[in-house]
Amino acid sequence: MNEKEEKILTTIAMLIPKMSEPEKMYLLGQAEGMALMKRRQQSVAGKSDEESRELQEV
């Protein structure tokens, strides 16, 4: 993990106790969405160009 990532995680860790439940749920949803997009990008990178275009259109 690089320095920028560590700073982001430290900031989030400090803010979570101050958040309301809806704010926490929103943050969780955003994080899950980013993780899903990252996994999708990684799986697309391993496929042919034609398959990649088909997956990106979905």
ABEGO torsion letter per residue (X at the ends): XBAAAAAAAAAAAAAAAABBAAAAAAAAAAAAAAAAAAAAAAAAAABBAAAAAAAAAX
